[in-house]
Amino acid sequence: MRADDERAFTEFAQGRVLELRRTAYRLCGDWDQAHDLTQTALVRLYRHWAKVARADSPDAYVRRILVNAFLDQRQTWWSRKVRPVPEPPDTPAPADGLVDRLDLMAALARLAPGQRAVIVLRYWEGLDVAETARALGCSPGTVKSQTSYAIAALRRLLPNYIGGRA
């Protein structure tokens, strides 16, 4: 890679790494896995940087790389067999808003990976249906149906949720 491309990649990666890590956390629900997903996405981005730098939206490109890395990770036999459960920290009882957030994160963890990706991209990342479809490499109709199924599943998992509280 040329020096100016290397510099451009470094600037792009440094400017987006925290945002990518937050998105990765929302996808997988674990900070250690989020860090690994972010690193995987950045390595893949580096390999294709010449193409990405010329793209209309490098952010959309790296988001798709991150989502694909998450979905690929969920397809491996290791992730299906080994699901580490983090030990709960010894901390005082969380505030009400935090309890709701923890409940929501636990419910998201129970969704299928594709449904979780749709919910994260649509509602946390604020992407519209077409942008979400491009990020996932599927049709807008698939995004709509997966969103519907995911919301229905969240309603079953969080029966006492009151809109606007969590």
C-alpha positions in Angstrom: 0.0 0.0 0.0 1.3 3.5 -0.9 2.2 5.8 1.9 -0.7 8.3 1.2 -3.2 5.4 1.1 -1.7 4.1 4.4 -2.1 7.6 6.0 -5.7 7.9 4.7 -6.6 4.4 6.0 -5.1 5.3 9.4 -7.0 8.5 9.7 -10.3 6.8 8.6 -9.8 3.9 11.1 -8.8 6.2 14.0 -11.9 8.4 13.4 -14.3 5.5 13.2 -13.0 2.9 15.6 -15.1 3.9 18.6 -18.3 4.1 16.6 -17.5 0.7 15.0 -16.8 -0.8 18.5 -20.2 0.5 19.8 -22.0 -1.0 16.8 -20.1 -4.3 17.2 -21.2 -4.3 20.9 -24.8 -3.7 19.9 -24.6 -6.6 17.5 -22.9 -9.2 19.8 -23.6 -7.9 23.3 -20.1 -8.5 24.7 -17.3 -5.9 24.7 -14.5 -8.5 24.2 -16.2 -9.9 21.2 -17.0 -6.4 20.0 -13.3 -5.6 20.1 -12.5 -8.7 18.1 -15.2 -7.9 15.6 -13.9 -4.4 15.2 -10.4 -5.6 14.6 -11.6 -8.2 12.1 -13.5 -5.5 10.2 -10.5 -3.2 10.2 -8.2 -5.9 8.9 -10.7 -6.7 6.1 -11.0 -2.9 5.4 -7.3 -2.5 5.2 -7.0 -5.3 2.6 -9.6 -3.5 0.4 -8.7 0.1 1.2 -7.9 1.1 -2.4 -11.4 0.1 -3.4 -13.1 1.5 -0.3 -11.4 4.9 -0.6 -13.0 5.3 -4.0 -16.4 4.3 -2.9 -19.3 6.7 -2.5 -19.7 5.9 1.2 -16.7 4.3 3.0 -18.8 4.3 6.2 -21.5 2.1 4.6 -18.7 -0.2 3.3 -17.1 -0.7 6.7 -20.5 -1.2 8.3 -21.3 -4.0 5.9 -17.9 -5.5 6.6 -18.6 -5.4 10.4 -22.1 -6.9 10.0 -20.7 -9.7 7.7 -18.0 -10.4 10.3 -20.7 -10.7 13.0 -22.9 -13.0 10.9 -19.9 -15.1 9.8 -18.8 -15.5 13.4 -22.3 -16.8 14.3 -22.0 -19.4 11.6 -19.0 -21.2 13.0 -19.3 -24.4 14.9 -17.4 -22.8 17.8 -20.0 -20.1 18.3 -22.8 -22.6 18.2 -21.1 -24.9 20.8 -19.4 -22.4 23.1 -21.4 -19.4 24.4 -19.4 -17.9 27.2 -21.6 -16.1 29.8 -19.9 -13.2 31.5 -19.8 -13.2 35.3 -22.1 -10.5 36.7 -20.0 -7.8 38.4 -20.4 -7.3 42.2 -22.0 -3.9 42.0 -24.8 -2.1 43.7 -28.3 -2.4 42.2 -28.5 -0.5 38.9 -30.9 2.5 38.4 -34.3 1.9 36.8 -33.2 3.0 33.3 -30.2 0.7 33.5 -32.3 -2.3 34.5 -34.5 -1.6 31.4 -31.4 -1.4 29.2 -30.0 -4.6 30.6 -33.4 -6.4 30.0 -33.4 -5.1 26.4 -29.8 -6.2 25.8 -30.6 -9.7 27.2 -33.7 -9.9 24.9 -31.6 -8.8 21.9 -29.1 -11.6 22.7 -31.9 -14.1 22.3 -32.8 -13.0 18.8 -31.4 -14.7 15.7 -28.2 -13.0 14.5 -29.9 -11.6 11.4 -32.8 -10.2 13.3 -30.5 -8.6 15.9 -28.5 -7.1 13.1 -31.6 -5.6 11.5 -32.8 -4.1 14.9 -29.3 -2.7 15.6 -28.9 -1.1 12.2 -32.5 0.2 11.9 -33.1 1.5 15.4 -29.6 2.2 16.9 -27.7 3.1 13.9 -30.7 5.0 12.4 -30.5 3.4 8.9 -33.5 3.3 6.7 -34.8 0.1 5.1 -32.7 0.6 1.9 -29.5 1.3 3.7 -30.0 -1.6 6.1 -30.7 -3.9 3.1 -27.4 -2.7 1.5 -25.5 -3.3 4.7 -26.9 -6.8 5.1 -26.8 -7.7 1.4 -30.5 -8.6 1.2 -33.7 -7.1 -0.2 -35.7 -4.4 1.4 -38.5 -6.9 1.8 -36.3 -9.1 3.9 -35.3 -6.2 6.1 -39.0 -5.4 6.6 -40.0 -9.0 7.4 -37.0 -9.6 9.7 -37.7 -6.3 11.5 -41.3 -7.4 12.0 -40.3 -10.9 13.3 -37.7 -9.3 15.6 -40.1 -6.8 17.1 -42.6 -9.5 17.7 -40.0 -11.6 19.4 -38.9 -8.7 21.6 -42.6 -8.1 22.6 -42.8 -11.8 23.7 -39.5 -11.5 25.5 -40.3 -8.2 27.2 -44.0 -8.4 28.0 -43.9 -5.6 30.6 -42.1 -3.1 28.5 -43.8 0.3 28.2 -42.8 2.2 25.1 -40.2 5.0 25.7 -39.0 3.6 29.0 -36.1 1.4 27.9 
